[in-house]
Amino acid sequence: MTSATTASQAEMEAARLPLGWRDQCSALLIPLNVCRHKTLYMPWKCEDERHGYEKCQYDDYMRRMKQLTRQKKAAAESLDEE
């Protein structure tokens, strides 16, 4: 399953992304790393790419926390029913 923010396995391998960074936002990380390499990692460069990647990371975190909350609520409800 790939989305607009998830790169394919071949794209991630071609960009040499470490396994730990191959997540939901990998398609945004690849151009960010290219930009960083071209601009020698200057912090004031690539701000748009970095902001987009960090927003994606935040949204993914919030989605996972909501999912965890729903799972905990469902587990608590199933224990109450027993």
DSSP file (Angstrom, degrees, kcal/mol; ACC not computed):
  #  RESIDUE AA STRUCTURE BP1 BP2  ACC     N-H-->O    O-->H-N    N-H-->O    O-->H-N    TCO  KAPPA ALPHA  PHI   PSI    X-CA   Y-CA   Z-CA
    1    1 A M              0   0    0      0, 0.0     2,-0.4     0, 0.0     0, 0.0   0.000 360.0 360.0 360.0 118.4    0.0    0.0    0.0
    2    2 A T        -     0   0    0      2,-0.0     2,-0.2     3,-0.0     5,-0.1  -0.929 360.0-170.4-120.7 147.2    1.5    3.3   -1.1
    3    3 A S    >   -     0   0    0     -2,-0.4     3,-1.1    21,-0.1     0, 0.0  -0.573  47.5 -83.2-119.8-172.9    0.2    6.8   -0.7
    4    4 A A  T 3  S+     0   0    0      1,-0.3    21,-0.0    -2,-0.2    -2,-0.0   0.738 130.5  43.5 -66.6 -21.3    1.2   10.1   -2.0
    5    5 A T  T 3  S+     0   0    0     22,-0.1    22,-2.2     2,-0.1    23,-0.6   0.390  98.5  84.1-104.9   3.3    3.8   10.4    0.8
    6    6 A T    <   -     0   0    0     -3,-1.1     2,-0.1    20,-0.2    18,-0.1  -0.927  67.3-147.7-111.2 123.9    5.2    6.9    0.6
    7    7 A A        -     0   0    0     -2,-0.5    19,-0.1    16,-0.3    20,-0.1  -0.461  24.9-103.6 -83.2 159.0    7.9    6.1   -1.8
    8    8 A S     >  -     0   0    0     -2,-0.1     4,-2.4     1,-0.1     5,-0.2  -0.329  32.2-106.9 -75.9 164.9    8.2    2.6   -3.4
    9    9 A Q  H  > S+     0   0    0      1,-0.2     4,-2.4     2,-0.2     5,-0.2   0.892 121.4  52.2 -59.0 -40.2   10.9    0.2   -2.3
   10   10 A A  H  > S+     0   0    0      1,-0.2     4,-2.5     2,-0.2    -1,-0.2   0.903 109.4  48.9 -65.3 -41.0   12.9    0.8   -5.5
   11   11 A E  H  > S+     0   0    0      2,-0.2     4,-2.0     1,-0.2    -1,-0.2   0.907 112.1  48.6 -64.4 -40.9   12.8    4.6   -5.0
   12   12 A M  H  <>S+     0   0    0     -4,-2.4     5,-2.3     2,-0.2     4,-0.4   0.892 112.6  48.0 -67.6 -38.4   13.9    4.2   -1.4
   13   13 A E  H ><5S+     0   0    0     -4,-2.4     3,-0.8     3,-0.2    -2,-0.2   0.904 111.1  50.8 -67.0 -40.4   16.7    1.9   -2.4
   14   14 A A  H 3<5S+     0   0    0     -4,-2.5    -2,-0.2     1,-0.3    -1,-0.2   0.862 112.4  46.3 -65.0 -34.9   17.9    4.2   -5.2
   15   15 A A  T 3<5S-     0   0    0     -4,-2.0    -1,-0.3    -5,-0.2    -2,-0.2   0.499 109.4-128.8 -84.2  -3.8   17.9    7.1   -2.7
   16   16 A R  T < 5 +     0   0    0     -3,-0.8    -3,-0.2    -4,-0.4    -2,-0.1   0.893  39.2 179.2  56.9  44.4   19.8    4.9   -0.2
   17   17 A L      < -     0   0    0     -5,-2.3    -1,-0.2    -6,-0.1     5,-0.1  -0.599  31.0-115.3 -74.0 133.1   17.4    5.7    2.6
   18   18 A P    >   -     0   0    0      0, 0.0     3,-1.7     0, 0.0     4,-0.3  -0.333  26.9-111.3 -63.6 153.6   18.3    3.9    5.9
   19   19 A L  G >  S+     0   0    0      1,-0.3     3,-1.4     2,-0.2    -2,-0.1   0.840 115.0  61.2 -57.8 -35.7   15.7    1.3    7.0
   20   20 A G  G 3  S+     0   0    0      1,-0.3    -1,-0.3     3,-0.0    -3,-0.0   0.679 104.6  48.6 -66.5 -17.9   14.7    3.4   10.0
   21   21 A W  G <  S+     0   0    0     -3,-1.7     2,-1.6     1,-0.1    -1,-0.3   0.343  79.6 104.4-104.1   4.7   13.6    6.3    7.8
   22   22 A R    <   +     0   0    0     -3,-1.4     2,-0.1    -4,-0.3    -1,-0.1  -0.616  56.7 118.9 -88.3  80.9   11.4    4.2    5.4
   23   23 A D  S >  S-     0   0    0     -2,-1.6     3,-1.6   -18,-0.1   -16,-0.3  -0.409  82.4 -59.6-127.4-160.1    8.1    5.3    6.7
   24   24 A Q  T 3  S+     0   0    0      1,-0.3     3,-0.3    -2,-0.1   -21,-0.1   0.713 131.1  47.9 -61.8 -22.6    4.9    7.0    5.6
   25   25 A C  T >> S+     0   0    0      1,-0.2     4,-1.4     2,-0.1     3,-1.2   0.146  73.4 114.4-107.1  18.6    6.8   10.2    4.8
   26   26 A S  H <> S+     0   0    0     -3,-1.6     4,-1.6     1,-0.3   -20,-0.2   0.815  70.2  60.7 -62.9 -31.6    9.6    8.7    2.7
   27   27 A A  H 34 S+     0   0    0    -22,-2.2    -1,-0.3    -3,-0.3   -21,-0.2   0.766 108.5  45.1 -68.6 -23.1    8.5   10.3   -0.5
   28   28 A L  H <> S+     0   0    0     -3,-1.2     4,-1.1   -23,-0.6    -1,-0.2   0.735 108.1  57.4 -88.0 -25.1    9.0   13.7    1.1
   29   29 A L  H  X S+     0   0    0     -4,-1.4     4,-2.7     2,-0.2     5,-0.2   0.841  96.8  62.7 -73.7 -33.6   12.4   12.8    2.6
   30   30 A I  H  X S+     0   0    0     -4,-1.6     4,-1.9     1,-0.2    -1,-0.2   0.952 107.7  39.9 -61.6 -52.5   14.0   11.9   -0.7
   31   31 A P  H  > S+     0   0    0      0, 0.0     4,-2.5     0, 0.0    -1,-0.2   0.842 114.0  56.5 -66.8 -28.7   13.8   15.4   -2.2
   32   32 A L  H  X S+     0   0    0     -4,-1.1     4,-2.6     2,-0.2    -2,-0.2   0.929 108.2  46.6 -64.5 -44.2   14.7   16.9    1.1
   33   33 A N  H  X S+     0   0    0     -4,-2.7     4,-2.3     2,-0.2    -1,-0.2   0.872 111.5  51.7 -66.0 -36.1   17.9   14.9    1.2
   34   34 A V  H  X S+     0   0    0     -4,-1.9     4,-2.3    -5,-0.2    -2,-0.2   0.937 111.9  46.8 -63.5 -45.8   18.7   15.8   -2.4
   35   35 A C  H  X S+     0   0    0     -4,-2.5     4,-2.1     1,-0.2    -2,-0.2   0.918 111.3  51.3 -61.8 -44.2   18.2   19.5   -1.5
   36   36 A R  H  <>S+     0   0    0     -4,-2.6     5,-2.9     1,-0.2     6,-0.3   0.904 110.6  49.0 -60.1 -41.3   20.3   19.1    1.6
   37   37 A H  H ><5S+     0   0    0     -4,-2.3     3,-0.9     1,-0.2    -1,-0.2   0.913 111.6  48.6 -65.4 -41.9   23.1   17.5   -0.4
   38   38 A K  H 3<5S+     0   0    0     -4,-2.3    -1,-0.2     1,-0.2    -2,-0.2   0.836 117.2  41.3 -66.8 -32.5   23.0   20.2   -3.1
   39   39 A T  T ><5S-     0   0    0     -4,-2.1     3,-1.2    -5,-0.2    -1,-0.2   0.222 112.1-114.6-103.0  14.1   23.1   23.0   -0.5
   40   40 A L  T < 5 -     0   0    0     -3,-0.9    -3,-0.2     1,-0.2    -4,-0.1   0.842  66.1 -66.5  56.7  37.9   25.7   21.4    1.8
   41   41 A Y  T 3 <S+     0   0    0     -5,-2.9    -1,-0.2     1,-0.2    -5,-0.1   0.755  77.0 173.1  58.9  30.3   23.2   21.1    4.6
   42   42 A M    X   -     0   0    0     -3,-1.2     3,-1.6    -6,-0.3    -1,-0.2  -0.561  31.5-137.5 -69.0 127.9   22.8   24.8    5.1
   43   43 A P  T 3  S+     0   0    0      0, 0.0    -1,-0.1     0, 0.0    -2,-0.1   0.751  98.2  54.4 -65.5 -25.1   20.0   25.2    7.7
   44   44 A W  T 3  S+     0   0    0      2,-0.1     3,-0.4     3,-0.0     2,-0.2   0.510  97.5  80.5 -87.2  -3.4   18.3   28.1    6.0
   45   45 A K  S <  S+     0   0    0     -3,-1.6    -9,-0.0     1,-0.2   -10,-0.0  -0.603  89.1  24.6 -93.6 161.6   18.0   26.2    2.7
   46   46 A C  S  > S+     0   0    0     -2,-0.2     4,-2.5     1,-0.1     5,-0.2   0.758  72.4 146.4  60.6  28.9   15.3   23.6    1.9
   47   47 A E  H  >  +     0   0    0     -3,-0.4     4,-2.8     1,-0.2     5,-0.2   0.896  68.1  50.9 -64.8 -40.4   12.9   25.1    4.4
   48   48 A D  H  > S+     0   0    0      2,-0.2     4,-2.3     1,-0.2    -1,-0.2   0.930 113.1  45.2 -63.4 -45.0    9.8   24.3    2.3
   49   49 A E  H  > S+     0   0    0      2,-0.2     4,-2.3     1,-0.2    -2,-0.2   0.918 114.9  48.1 -64.2 -43.2   10.9   20.6    1.9
   50   50 A R  H  X S+     0   0    0     -4,-2.5     4,-2.9     2,-0.2     5,-0.2   0.910 111.0  50.5 -64.9 -41.8   11.8   20.3    5.6
   51   51 A H  H  X S+     0   0    0     -4,-2.8     4,-2.4     1,-0.2    -1,-0.2   0.922 111.1  48.9 -62.6 -43.5    8.5   21.9    6.7
   52   52 A G  H  X S+     0   0    0     -4,-2.3     4,-2.0    -5,-0.2    -1,-0.2   0.903 113.3  47.0 -62.0 -41.8    6.5   19.5    4.5
   53   53 A Y  H  X S+     0   0    0     -4,-2.3     4,-2.3     2,-0.2    -2,-0.2   0.928 113.1  47.6 -66.8 -44.9    8.4   16.5    5.8
   54   54 A E  H  X S+     0   0    0     -4,-2.9     4,-2.3     1,-0.2    -2,-0.2   0.868 111.0  51.9 -66.1 -35.6    8.1   17.5    9.5
   55   55 A K  H  X S+     0   0    0     -4,-2.4     4,-2.8    -5,-0.2    -1,-0.2   0.907 109.7  49.8 -64.7 -41.6    4.4   18.2    9.0
   56   56 A C  H  X S+     0   0    0     -4,-2.0     4,-2.5     2,-0.2    -2,-0.2   0.915 110.2  50.2 -62.5 -43.3    4.0   14.7    7.5
   57   57 A Q  H  X S+     0   0    0     -4,-2.3     4,-2.2     2,-0.2    -2,-0.2   0.915 112.4  47.4 -60.7 -43.6    5.9   13.2   10.5
   58   58 A Y  H  X S+     0   0    0     -4,-2.3     4,-2.7     2,-0.2    -2,-0.2   0.930 112.0  48.9 -64.1 -46.6    3.6   15.1   13.0
   59   59 A D  H  X S+     0   0    0     -4,-2.8     4,-2.3     1,-0.2    -1,-0.2   0.894 111.3  50.4 -61.5 -39.6    0.4   14.1   11.1
   60   60 A D  H  X S+     0   0    0     -4,-2.5     4,-2.2     2,-0.2    -1,-0.2   0.904 110.6  49.7 -64.9 -41.2    1.6   10.4   11.1
   61   61 A Y  H  X S+     0   0    0     -4,-2.2     4,-2.3     2,-0.2    -2,-0.2   0.926 111.4  48.4 -61.9 -45.9    2.4   10.6   14.9
   62   62 A M  H  X S+     0   0    0     -4,-2.7     4,-2.2     1,-0.2    -2,-0.2   0.894 110.5  51.9 -63.3 -39.7   -1.1   12.1   15.6
   63   63 A R  H  X S+     0   0    0     -4,-2.3     4,-2.1     1,-0.2    -1,-0.2   0.921 111.1  47.2 -62.0 -44.2   -2.7    9.4   13.5
   64   64 A R  H  X S+     0   0    0     -4,-2.2     4,-2.3     1,-0.2    -2,-0.2   0.877 111.1  51.0 -66.4 -37.4   -0.9    6.6   15.3
   65   65 A M  H  X S+     0   0    0     -4,-2.3     4,-2.2     2,-0.2    -1,-0.2   0.887 110.5  49.0 -68.1 -38.1   -1.8    8.1   18.7
   66   66 A K  H  X S+     0   0    0     -4,-2.2     4,-2.3     2,-0.2    -2,-0.2   0.903 111.4  50.1 -65.2 -40.6   -5.5    8.3   17.8
   67   67 A Q  H  X S+     0   0    0     -4,-2.1     4,-2.2     2,-0.2    -2,-0.2   0.907 110.5  49.5 -64.0 -41.5   -5.4    4.7   16.6
   68   68 A L  H  X S+     0   0    0     -4,-2.3     4,-2.6     2,-0.2    -2,-0.2   0.898 109.5  51.9 -63.6 -41.0   -3.7    3.7   19.9
   69   69 A T  H  X S+     0   0    0     -4,-2.2     4,-2.4     1,-0.2    -2,-0.2   0.914 110.0  48.9 -61.9 -43.3   -6.4    5.5   21.9
   70   70 A R  H  X S+     0   0    0     -4,-2.3     4,-2.5     2,-0.2    -1,-0.2   0.903 111.5  49.9 -62.8 -40.8   -9.2    3.8   20.0
   71   71 A Q  H  X S+     0   0    0     -4,-2.2     4,-2.3     2,-0.2    -2,-0.2   0.914 111.7  47.5 -64.8 -42.7   -7.5    0.4   20.6
   72   72 A K  H  X S+     0   0    0     -4,-2.6     4,-2.4     2,-0.2    -1,-0.2   0.899 112.5  49.8 -64.7 -39.7   -7.1    1.1   24.3
   73   73 A K  H  X S+     0   0    0     -4,-2.4     4,-2.3     2,-0.2    -2,-0.2   0.920 111.4  48.3 -64.7 -43.7  -10.8    2.2   24.5
   74   74 A A  H  X S+     0   0    0     -4,-2.5     4,-2.1     1,-0.2    -2,-0.2   0.889 112.0  49.8 -64.5 -39.0  -12.0   -0.9   22.7
   75   75 A A  H  X S+     0   0    0     -4,-2.3     4,-1.7     2,-0.2    -1,-0.2   0.904 111.1  48.8 -66.4 -40.4   -9.9   -3.1   25.0
   76   76 A A  H  X S+     0   0    0     -4,-2.4     4,-1.8     1,-0.2    -2,-0.2   0.888 111.4  50.1 -66.1 -38.7  -11.3   -1.5   28.1
   77   77 A E  H  X S+     0   0    0     -4,-2.3     4,-1.5     1,-0.2    -1,-0.2   0.881 108.7  51.7 -67.2 -38.0  -14.8   -1.8   26.8
   78   78 A S  H  X S+     0   0    0     -4,-2.1     4,-0.8     1,-0.2    -1,-0.2   0.841 109.6  50.1 -69.6 -30.6  -14.3   -5.5   26.0
   79   79 A L  H  < S+     0   0    0     -4,-1.7     3,-0.3     1,-0.2    -1,-0.2   0.852 108.2  53.5 -72.3 -34.2  -13.0   -6.1   29.6
   80   80 A D  H  < S+     0   0    0     -4,-1.8    -2,-0.2     1,-0.2    -1,-0.2   0.829 104.6  55.6 -67.5 -32.3  -16.0   -4.2   31.0
   81   81 A E  H  <        0   0    0     -4,-1.5    -1,-0.2     1,-0.2    -2,-0.2   0.769 360.0 360.0 -72.9 -25.6  -18.4   -6.5   29.1
   82   82 A E     <        0   0    0     -4,-0.8    -1,-0.2    -3,-0.3    -2,-0.2   0.480 360.0 360.0 -76.8 360.0  -16.9   -9.7   30.6
